[in-house]
Amino acid sequence: MKSLKELTRPNIWSLAPYSSARNEYNGHVAHVFLDANENPYNAPYNRYPDPLQQEVKERLAKIKGVAADNIFLGNGSDEAIDLIYRCFCEPQKDNVVAICPTYGMYEVCADINNVEYRRVMLDEQYQVTADKLLAATDDHTKAIWICSPNNPTGNNIMREEIIKVIEQYDGLVIVDEAYIDFSSEPTILRQLTQHPNLIVLHTMSKAWGSAAIRLGMAFAQKDIIDIFNKVKYPYNVNLLTQEQALKRLNDTVSVERWVNMLLQERGKLMQSFSELPICKQVYPTDANFFLAKMTNAQNIYDYLVEKGIIVRNRTRITLCQDCLRVTIGTKEENSELLGALRMFK
Ligand SMILES: *Cc1c(COP(=O)(O)O)cnc(C)c1O
């Protein structure tokens, strides 16, 4: 790996970060807080929240099996995605490489930050080789994006290839595991300590049932986390979110129950789809959604919208012609979808 200094934008490397009141005071027992110009009334929401969200991180550290020092928390994983560009990619000079098709935010954030975005097409099986990704890099490539299980295709990218990219590439490799709780493969987090260039993304938006609170996480070596913390907004995760996250994290039993129900429903729904005359192919998935190739995705999508049922039309996405992306819902929602599709003419 190149040194972190070489990978970081020079202005960020030398940045003196904003020092908030809650940053400067830390640790000592105190009971009179006259340092942050807050209103003393309306506790607890009158106070600025913990800028580094230590309590949430300590809970997450236990659940994920990593040190709290190796965790960054953001306003969704989308914040971490944007921060990676802002910290490491010099606009109009550096570039990133990503699999295609994949999650749209990697490209949107590249465009916003004026950073060249290089696509490497997946093959027919929606797989990619390490060699293909590495061949797309040059001296100005700062990061490679891999989403596994991948959105919108649903499949895991082959682990051997991911590891090979991490080991052979001298820049950062981001593995976005937003759907890892639904996957038959274990998380790549266990390998975090062996790979200084690895950044893993998780989120509370999917299996953890908390998309509304906006909490995403990045796991990486402490020196990378320190750079994120320097650049993020001082109080980027609000107190309501921190409180609700702790509540959810203390109830892992519900998450397990939800995942089990959804996996069972996923099997049934995919089987039923494969029996629909208007469905040409159901793609294998390791996520809480699947991709289905239909006879005419646009017409079927419009028909479902008429009925008040919304799936994701992916027909205009590369390699996804005539595909709908279907999220697994409750038993009742899934059977309503199927009932409607069986009536489609
Ligand atoms: C849904 C999703 C996310 C989650 O983003 P949040 O900002 O945490 O809600 C991240 N990556 C992928 C691939 C996703 O599909």
The ligand as a Tripos MOL2 file, in Angstrom:
@<TRIPOS>MOLECULE
LIG
   15    15     1     0     0
SMALL
NO_CHARGES

@<TRIPOS>ATOM
      1 C1        -28.9130    0.8420    0.9300 C.3       1 LIG1
      2 C2        -27.4600    0.8650    0.6460 C.ar      1 LIG1
      3 C3        -26.5940    1.5920    1.4620 C.ar      1 LIG1
      4 C4        -27.1280    2.2820    2.6780 C.3       1 LIG1
      5 O1        -26.9870    3.6000    2.6750 O.3       1 LIG1
      6 P1        -27.3950    4.4230    3.9850 P.3       1 LIG1
      7 O2        -26.9370    5.7700    3.6090 O.co2     1 LIG1
      8 O3        -26.6410    3.8370    5.1300 O.co2     1 LIG1
      9 O4        -28.8710    4.2910    4.1500 O.co2     1 LIG1
     10 C5        -25.2340    1.5410    1.2280 C.ar      1 LIG1
     11 N1        -24.7470    0.8150    0.2150 N.ar      1 LIG1
     12 C6        -25.5450    0.1050   -0.5910 C.ar      1 LIG1
     13 C7        -24.9590   -0.7420   -1.6460 C.3       1 LIG1
     14 C8        -26.9200    0.1170   -0.4080 C.ar      1 LIG1
     15 O5        -27.7100   -0.5840   -1.2250 O.3       1 LIG1
@<TRIPOS>BOND
     1     1     2 1
     2     2     3 ar
     3     2    14 ar
     4     3     4 1
     5     3    10 ar
     6     4     5 1
     7     5     6 1
     8     6     7 2
     9     6     8 1
    10     6     9 1
    11    10    11 ar
    12    11    12 ar
    13    12    13 1
    14    12    14 ar
    15    14    15 1
@<TRIPOS>SUBSTRUCTURE
     1 LIG1         1 GROUP 0 **** ****
